[in-house]
Amino acid sequence: MDWTYIFFTVLKAVIMVTIFMSIAGYTVVAERKVASWIQERPGPNRTTLPIILAIPVIGRIVTRLGLIQLPADGGKFLFKEDPFPGHVNKVYFILAPIVALIPALTTMTVLPFGEITRDGVTVPLVLANLDVGMLFILAFSSLGVYGIILAGWASNSKYPFLGGIRASAQVISYELAMGMSLLPVFMWAGGTLNLFDLVEAQSGLLFGCLPKWMIFFQPVSALLFLTALFAETNRLPFDMPESETDLVAGFNTEYGAFKFGLFFVGEYAHVTMGSALFVVLFLGGWSLWPLNIFGLVDYPAGILGAVLSALVFMLKTFCLIFFFLWIRWTLPRFRYDQIMNLGWKRLLPIAIANFVVYAIAMAVYIRFFNQA
Amino acid sequence: MATKVVDRRPLSWAEKTYIPQILSGLRITFRKMFNPVVTLEYPEQRPTIPDNYRGVPTLVKDPHGREKCVSCQLCEFVCPPKAIRITPGSIDEASGNEHIEKAPKDFEINMLRCIYCGLCQEVCPEEAIVLQDIFSANGYTRQEMVYNKKKLYELGGTLPDKHFKWDKKKKASEQAPSH
């Protein structure tokens, strides 16, 4: 293994983390803006610097859109007093926010976000093109809940403790439905667990107009996966770990300053990651619908195609992030027992039934029409 | 009493999945995004204050620039939180208003104590103390929040006065036959 390979791998990883983290950060701002627009408010629109205001028109637009809010918030988290409640185990207390953030950043390594064609060979833009990509993501994203449970346990306080318990119960319940809902998707795609192959399988057109996206073949799976994704990322209406209304702030009640910031970024990193994953699984990744109806089938070779495909992918991801925020300000939250009911008595049976029906249908199709 | 029976149909199959309701909810919130913003951006834009608003109590002068307070101390007496403190003083003999006899030498209102009840305005026989439209009294120290006479007149300004009670009194006393 030569040094240039290592250097470029590290460079790619740093670029990827930087972009991913800034998207996650700006998701926070987007959340506040979308919330304000839905509630007919202007939202954060004052934070600015004199240098930025000096730019004629753009400066004012940037300020009104709250784009300077992110560094201001980050700076605030850095410089605030960092309180420790009494009688906490400091090691676990500090470890918790780190454990909450790391899984979101780890799962990002196997996420393909574009493709590049070099010398006629198309390879994915991805840090690690694992053959078990989806298993890796499921395994690591469920580790995120350990951060929340650890925070609830280490805080030495009743509200975080309740939040931690709820988080563990909720995540375990919805992980089952999530995994079950994904089985037919990968069966349909030919048994691969590689996310790049899955995206490749979704390129092309159905009947000459519709894209061959999984959401059209597997609508039930898509719905189940999306619901479970909301629960896994602790977003409203499944915000049991935090439950502002009954648990103060749930697991992060005792956290302040930068440790709270880490939890916060971790939550939004999970949202970003979840949106990107949904795009890969059900919305065809970077496949170019509806432009490919008009004959634009493939991305051009080289860097241009890579950038274009990554941009298309990001655009789709942003739409899904917006959907996450939009749902938050539309639906009221569930009660704890309603969440358990929905998870175990509705989603899981539907997921199993969906899996069985698709399995039988595919077996019949292959046996009698002899096509794989 | 007429009883209105509310029609409670059993939910249809589609409604039991919640999806149509969620979609209609999403449509409503999406439409809201394009509605005009209703927020008043406070320091630049101010709300319109109604005429009978009870803001900071202030001292006012009449259209001739005469201070209306005669230092009767009724407001000091009535003030429930004891926010007002008046030091009575006499009026300069040469000012032409010497028949009014008294004016406050100092007039202090502690805005940290004031509860904006408006009793001082109600009790004032001279209409000299008025709760106007100022609602954001602030300062860095407690001492700063004790408004003195000068500050109170600055805030109060001049209000139109239809009565000119003391001018009429002066005129009447001049015209009246001496005993």
Interface residues (C-beta under 8 A of the other chain):
Chain A: V34 W37 I38 Q39 E40 R41 P42 L223 W326 I327 W329 T330 L331
Chain B: I19 I22 G25 L26 I28 T29 F30 K32 M33 N35 P36 V37 V38 T39 E41
